[in-house]
Amino acid sequence: MNKIGITAGLLCALASFATQAAEKPRWTEERMWGPPPRDIADCRFASVGAGSRFIVAGVMDGDTLSNLQFGDPKEASTIVRVEVEAGSDPLTVFLHSESPVIWDFGGAVERIESAFIARRKGTREVASRGLPEGVAKFPDLDRCPTVIQPPWANVNNVQLYFGRAPDLIAFENKPKMLKLPTGEFATQERPDAATYAEREIYMYHPGGFRVLDAKSVVSALPVLEPETYPQEAGLFELVKTEAIREPERGEIDRLVEDFLRRHPSKSNDVSPHIHSVNYLIIREIMLPPAMYGGHLKRFLVLPGVPEPRGNVGHGCVIFIDGRATKNGGACLAGLLRSPPKRPRRSPLPAFPDAPELHRTASDEAAELLGRGYCASWSIRCRRR
């Protein structure tokens, strides 16, 4: 009798637990990673016939900074020149980049039957220039497996997308030019520079800066022309027009002394990071876009000068006259110390039945591999 009662009690407890577990929110792929990936059959966008020479090329970005943006006003684009040699056989190319790139075609462009241009994120902040109308195509690869990914020659889904293997796969980090049909890349050494602003441009963009007519490029997204040129080209522009300048030796100390003379009660609030500013803002400006990561800069606004417009990126704007510091997130500089930030709450609750993140990604990658193609996040992904 006792055994029967214990067994019945356990069954009731299990049933109750199962009911409660079913009612709890669960960690699904969609919850953790966003919408589920699209099936490869829905992602295929072209087939390449046997009569066309098929070339696949990938870059991180180009070596020349552009004045144009595509859809996103917070990003900058670069340029890769594509030189097509004369010949009789038609060419089909798939061009892939990690960041927004303008593929600028020249030479025997009539040989290009189709040019498929994509970005690794699946978004379409890319463009072409110099091709006949209708030749450039920008497939929608949002939530699709990547066509190619590092290491480019060894990991790819090209055949699954196009129905055949490429004749050539080539990759370069930051090239100046791509030659077709050989697939050879040309790079450029950093030239000498006379000023700090010029050195900054060539540090990240050995090919310098180039202004393109927005009407001369083709993109799937709106072509934007920012008020101030992006990144270091915008800094160079602002320096040239005397809107900003580098601080002189001892100038920051004099500004701080003058401020504390007028506000002695704030002497303990002055931050030592103020001496790390890169530029003084001396009149109203629009900040250059895409000042993220290594491109971040610290700006100090002189008294009486309006707050700069635009996005400071990962940098910061400091006000000498006691206004609050405007930080971009990665910059801790400021004349006045910022108040302590409240601790962040965990973005996701810890459910008892939640699987570990790495396990979920691995399981999904294994499942996708079993279906015959590579997941976009799978690092050790190879065709079977």
C-alpha positions in Angstrom: 0.0 0.0 0.0 2.8 2.4 0.9 4.6 1.6 -2.4 1.4 2.3 -4.4 1.0 5.6 -2.6 4.6 6.6 -3.2 4.4 5.7 -6.8 1.1 7.7 -7.2 2.7 10.7 -5.5 5.7 10.6 -7.8 3.5 10.4 -10.9 1.5 13.4 -9.7 4.6 15.4 -9.0 6.1 14.6 -12.4 2.8 15.6 -14.1 2.8 18.8 -12.1 6.4 19.6 -13.0 5.8 18.9 -16.7 2.8 21.2 -16.7 4.8 24.0 -15.0 7.7 23.5 -17.4 5.4 23.7 -20.4 4.1 27.0 -19.1 7.5 28.6 -18.6 9.2 30.5 -21.4 11.8 28.5 -23.1 15.1 29.5 -24.8 14.5 28.8 -28.4 16.9 29.7 -31.2 14.6 32.6 -32.2 14.8 34.0 -28.7 18.5 33.9 -28.5 19.6 34.5 -32.0 16.7 36.3 -33.6 14.6 34.9 -36.5 15.7 31.4 -37.6 18.0 31.0 -40.6 16.5 30.7 -44.0 16.7 27.5 -45.9 19.3 27.3 -48.6 16.6 26.7 -51.3 15.1 30.1 -50.4 18.5 31.8 -50.5 19.8 30.6 -54.0 19.8 33.5 -56.4 21.5 32.5 -59.6 23.0 29.7 -61.6 26.2 30.0 -63.7 26.4 28.2 -67.1 29.4 26.2 -68.3 30.1 28.8 -71.0 31.0 31.6 -68.6 34.2 31.9 -66.6 33.2 32.0 -62.9 35.3 34.1 -60.5 34.8 34.6 -56.8 36.7 37.3 -54.9 36.5 38.5 -51.3 38.0 41.4 -49.4 37.8 42.9 -45.9 37.5 46.4 -47.3 39.1 48.6 -49.9 42.2 50.8 -49.4 40.5 54.0 -50.5 37.9 55.8 -48.4 34.8 57.1 -50.2 32.5 60.0 -49.5 29.4 57.9 -49.9 27.2 55.8 -47.6 24.6 53.2 -48.4 21.4 53.1 -46.3 23.2 53.5 -42.9 24.4 57.0 -42.0 26.7 55.6 -39.3 28.9 53.6 -41.7 31.7 54.5 -44.1 32.4 52.8 -47.4 35.7 52.1 -49.2 36.6 51.5 -52.9 38.2 48.6 -54.8 39.0 49.2 -58.4 38.2 46.3 -60.7 40.2 46.2 -64.0 38.8 43.9 -66.6 41.3 42.7 -69.3 40.2 42.4 -72.9 39.2 39.0 -74.0 36.4 37.0 -75.7 35.1 34.7 -73.0 32.3 36.1 -70.8 32.8 36.5 -67.1 30.5 36.0 -64.1 31.8 37.3 -60.8 30.7 37.1 -57.2 32.3 39.9 -55.1 32.1 39.7 -51.3 33.2 42.1 -48.6 33.2 42.3 -44.8 32.4 46.0 -44.8 30.6 48.4 -47.2 32.6 48.5 -50.5 32.1 50.2 -53.9 33.4 47.9 -56.6 34.6 50.4 -59.3 34.8 48.7 -62.7 36.9 49.7 -65.6 38.4 48.3 -68.8 36.6 45.7 -70.9 33.4 45.8 -68.8 31.4 44.4 -71.7 32.8 40.9 -70.8 30.9 40.9 -67.4 27.7 39.0 -67.9 26.7 39.2 -64.2 28.3 40.7 -61.1 26.8 39.5 -57.9 27.8 41.8 -55.0 27.2 41.0 -51.3 28.3 41.7 -47.8 29.0 39.0 -45.2 26.4 40.2 -42.7 23.7 39.5 -45.3 22.9 43.2 -45.5 23.4 45.2 -48.8 25.5 48.2 -47.9 27.6 47.7 -51.1 27.6 49.2 -54.6 29.1 49.0 -58.1 30.3 51.6 -60.5 31.1 51.5 -64.2 29.1 48.4 -65.3 26.4 48.4 -68.0 22.9 48.8 -66.7 21.4 45.6 -65.2 24.7 43.7 -64.9 25.2 44.4 -61.1 23.0 42.4 -58.8 22.6 42.6 -55.0 21.1 39.4 -53.7 19.1 39.5 -50.4 21.1 37.1 -48.2 19.6 38.2 -44.8 19.6 35.1 -42.5 21.2 33.0 -45.3 24.3 30.8 -45.0 27.4 32.8 -46.1 28.5 32.2 -49.7 32.2 32.5 -48.7 33.8 33.2 -45.3 37.4 33.1 -43.9 39.5 31.2 -44.8 38.0 32.1 -48.2 39.4 29.4 -50.4 38.7 26.5 -48.0 35.2 27.3 -46.6 32.5 28.2 -49.0 29.0 27.4 -50.2 29.6 28.6 -53.8 28.5 25.4 -55.5 25.3 25.1 -53.5 24.4 28.7 -54.4 25.4 28.8 -58.1 25.2 25.1 -59.1 28.8 24.8 -60.0 32.3 25.4 -58.5 34.1 28.6 -59.3 37.1 28.6 -61.7 38.9 30.8 -59.2 38.6 32.0 -55.6 40.8 35.0 -54.5 41.0 37.0 -51.3 42.9 40.1 -50.1 42.6 42.1 -46.9 42.6 45.7 -48.1 43.4 45.9 -51.8 43.6 48.8 -54.2 42.7 46.8 -57.3 41.3 43.5 -58.5 42.3 42.3 -62.0 40.0 40.1 -63.9 40.0 37.4 -65.1 43.3 36.5 -63.4 42.0 37.3 -59.9 45.2 39.1 -58.9 45.0 41.8 -56.3 47.2 44.9 -56.2 47.9 46.7 -52.9 49.5 50.0 -52.1 52.1 51.1 -49.5 51.2 54.0 -47.2 52.5 57.3 -48.7 54.2 60.0 -46.6 52.0 62.7 -45.1 52.7 66.2 -44.0 50.0 66.7 -41.3 48.5 64.7 -38.5 45.2 64.6 -40.2 46.8 63.2 -43.5 48.7 60.6 -41.5 45.4 59.5 -40.0 43.9 59.0 -43.4 46.8 57.0 -44.8 47.0 54.9 -41.6 43.6 53.3 -42.2 43.3 54.0 -46.0 46.6 53.7 -47.9 44.8 54.7 -51.1 43.7 58.0 -49.5 40.3 59.5 -50.0 38.2 59.8 -53.2 35.0 61.8 -53.9 32.5 60.0 -56.1 29.4 61.3 -57.7 26.4 59.7 -56.0 24.7 59.3 -59.4 27.6 57.3 -60.8 27.1 54.3 -58.4 24.5 51.6 -58.3 23.2 50.1 -55.0 20.2 48.3 -53.6 20.0 50.9 -50.8 19.7 54.7 -50.8 23.0 56.4 -51.6 23.8 59.0 -48.9 26.2 62.0 -49.1 27.0 63.1 -45.5 27.3 66.8 -44.7 30.9 66.1 -43.4 33.1 63.5 -45.1 33.4 60.2 -43.1 36.1 59.3 -40.6 39.6 60.8 -41.1 38.6 62.5 -44.4 36.0 64.5 -42.4 38.6 65.5 -39.8 41.0 66.6 -42.6 38.1 68.7 -44.1 37.3 70.3 -40.7 41.0 71.1 -40.0 41.4 72.6 -43.5 38.3 74.9 -43.0 39.6 75.8 -39.5 36.5 74.4 -37.8 38.7 72.2 -35.5 42.4 72.2 -34.7 44.9 70.3 -32.6 45.5 71.8 -29.1 48.7 73.7 -28.6 51.2 72.8 -25.9 49.9 73.9 -22.6 46.6 75.1 -24.0 44.5 72.5 -22.1 46.2 73.5 -18.8 45.4 77.1 -19.4 41.7 76.3 -20.2 41.4 74.2 -17.1 43.0 76.9 -14.9 40.6 79.5 -16.3 37.6 77.3 -15.7 38.6 76.6 -12.1 39.3 80.2 -11.5 35.6 80.9 -12.3 34.3 77.7 -10.6 36.7 77.0 -7.6 34.1 74.7 -6.0 34.6 72.2 -8.8 38.4 71.7 -8.3 38.0 68.1 -7.2 35.8 67.2 -10.2 38.3 67.8 -12.9 39.3 64.6 -14.7 42.9 64.0 -15.7 41.6 62.5 -19.0 41.0 66.0 -20.4 44.6 66.1 -21.5 44.0 63.3 -24.0 41.8 65.3 -26.4 42.7 65.2 -30.1 41.0 68.3 -31.4 39.5 71.6 -30.2 36.2 72.5 -31.7 36.2 76.3 -32.4 32.9 76.7 -34.3 29.7 74.8 -35.0 30.3 71.6 -36.9 28.7 68.3 -38.0 30.9 65.5 -36.7 32.3 63.0 -39.2 30.3 59.8 -39.4 31.6 56.3 -38.7 34.1 57.3 -35.9 34.1 53.8 -34.3 36.8 51.5 -33.0 40.3 52.7 -33.8 38.8 55.8 -35.6 37.4 57.3 -32.3 38.5 60.8 -31.4 38.1 63.1 -28.4 36.9 66.6 -29.0 37.0 69.6 -26.6 34.4 72.3 -27.3 35.7 75.8 -26.5 33.6 78.2 -24.4 30.7 79.8 -26.4 30.9 77.3 -29.2 27.6 75.4 -30.0 27.4 71.6 -29.3 28.5 69.7 -32.4 25.8 68.0 -34.4 26.0 64.3 -35.5 27.2 61.1 -33.9 30.5 61.1 -31.9 30.8 57.3 -32.4 33.0 55.7 -29.8 34.7 58.9 -29.0 33.5 61.8 -26.8 32.8 65.5 -26.8 34.0 67.5 -23.7 32.7 70.9 -22.8 35.1 73.3 -21.2 32.3 75.5 -19.8 30.8 72.9 -17.4 28.2 71.4 -19.6 27.7 67.6 -19.3 30.2 65.4 -21.2 28.7 63.7 -24.3 30.3 60.3 -24.5 30.0 57.7 -27.3 30.5 54.7 -24.9 34.2 53.8 -25.2 35.6 57.2 -24.2 36.0 58.0 -20.5 37.5 61.5 -21.0 35.7 64.6 -19.6 36.4 67.8 -17.8 34.0 66.8 -15.1 33.9 63.3 -13.9 30.7 61.5 -15.0 28.4 60.2 -12.2 28.7 56.5 -11.6 26.6 54.4 -13.9 23.8 52.2 -12.5 24.6 48.4 -12.8 23.1 46.8 -15.9 20.5 44.2 -15.5 20.9 40.9 -17.2 19.3 41.1 -20.6 18.0 37.6 -20.4 16.5 35.7 -17.4 18.3 32.5 -16.3 15.7 29.8 -16.9 16.4 26.5 -15.2 15.8 24.6 -18.5 18.0 26.9 -20.6 20.7 25.1 -22.6 24.2 26.7 -22.7 24.8 29.1 -25.5 27.8 27.4 -27.0 25.9 24.1 -27.1 22.9 25.6 -29.0 25.2 27.1 -31.6 27.1 23.9 -32.1 24.0 21.8 -32.3 22.5 24.1 -34.9 25.7 24.2 -36.9 25.9 20.4 -36.8 22.3 20.2 -38.0 22.9 22.6 -40.9 26.0 20.7 -41.9 24.0 17.5 -41.9 21.6 19.2 -44.4 24.6 19.9 -46.7 25.6 23.5 -46.2 27.5 25.7 -43.8 26.0 27.9 -41.1 27.0 31.5 -41.2 28.4 31.4 -37.6 30.1 28.0 -38.0 33.9 28.5 -37.8 35.0 25.0 -38.6 32.5 24.6 -41.4 33.4 22.5 -44.4 31.4 20.9 -47.2 30.6 17.2 -46.9 
